[in-house]
Structures are given as C-alpha cells and as structure tokens.
C-alpha cells in the first residue's frame, strides 16, 4: 500500500531491518519516540534520587542512594542525549561515543539496582552472599569492556550478557531473611525481561525501541518503589553488609 507520493505507508513508521552487524536506522517518528520516552523520565529520576538521599539516615543508606540514584539519572539522561544526537544526524563521532555509553550504562544500572539490596538487606552468610557485591560489579565492568571492544558486532550475545547479569544475582534472595520488597523486585525484573523482546525488534515492529524504553520506565518505577519503601524509608532494619 502506497500514499499519494508513492512512498510505502509502512516506511513512515518503520525502516527496513538492518542486515548483518549494521545498526538499524530509525524513521523520524521512531527517533522522536526514542527521545521522548526516556526524556520523560529524566526529571522524575532526579526527584527520585533527591528523595533517596533525603530519607537516608545512615551511611549505608546514603551510599546506596548515591549509587542507585546516580545510575538511575544517568540511564535516562544518556539515553535521551544519545537518541537526540542520533536524530539530528550530526556530530557523528559524538553519536558513536554516546551509543557506546548508552549500552555501557545499562551494565552499570543493573549492578547499581542490586547495590541497595546487597548493602541493606540481612541475609544468611555464605560464599554467594558474601561475594555477590564484587561479583555483580565485576560482571558490569566486564560487560563494559566487551562493549568497548565489540560494539555492535555480536548483538544477540550482548543481549544475553544483559540478561545474565540481570538474572544471576537473583539466586541470593533465597538467603535473604526478611522478604519485604521482593515481589516488587521480581515484577520489575519481569518487566525488563519482557521488554527485551522489543529491544531486538527494530524493523519488525514500528517504534520497537521506544516500546522497550517504556518497559524500562515501568521496570525502573517498580524497582525505585521497592528501594525507597522497603530499604531507604523502612525505618530501623538490620543492615548486615553482604559484600
């Protein structure tokens, strides 16, 4: 089906799927959707970080708030900035740097999302819980190194790495003694995992990447609520450090 100008109607909403290791080129509509869907979360994430720090009444809560809050803001800001520069079709070198940063911040965000739980939740002491903090952050660093050397080369493998670092630490929750917030944590994780299906559907589903952004927004909302309600603002809790 074509419009009056002879342009396939579908092309207004979605371009052809990228071949090989080439990056997908969004339509103007997709570019705008990619920018707006995460731009809408920049200010709420800043407010969220402020609330975390405002309610932090001890050292470990403050550290947790700084790490998690900073990663939350960085995730949405870098994503918005990258997609805006991509949309302008200018500053090619900056766009490539921001693209790598956009992917790398996901590893940092996953590790930072676990950090408040690792610092503030009491758990049974064993090898896994004692070492999980450095294991999670080591995985994040390795993911960033991989991203630097193999950017856009093995896209399926890259997605698999995100899933591994996001799911593997969940095993530790079998050893957590006090389970409040666990359901919100699990729901948020399931939202992220569901959204990954759209992350890999550029060229198959119009605005697939923007839909992925919306899943990230929702997942981050569940996780922020859990951290703020059950960890930072939970009053006097046992805080045995798991690292």
Buried (B, 14 or more C-beta within 10 A) or exposed (E): EEEEEEEEEEEBBBBEEBEEEEEBBBBEBBBBBBBBBBBBBBEBBBEBBEBBBEBBEEEBBBBBBBBBBBBBBBBBBBBBBBBBBBBEEEEEEBBBEBBBBBBBBBBBBBBBBBBBBBBBBBBEEEEBBBBBBEBBBEBBBEBBEBBEEEBBEEBEEBEEBBEEBBEEBEEBBEBBEEEBBBEBBBBBBEBBBEBBEBBBBBBEBBBBBBBBBBBBBBBBBBBBBBBBEBBBBBEEBEBBBBB
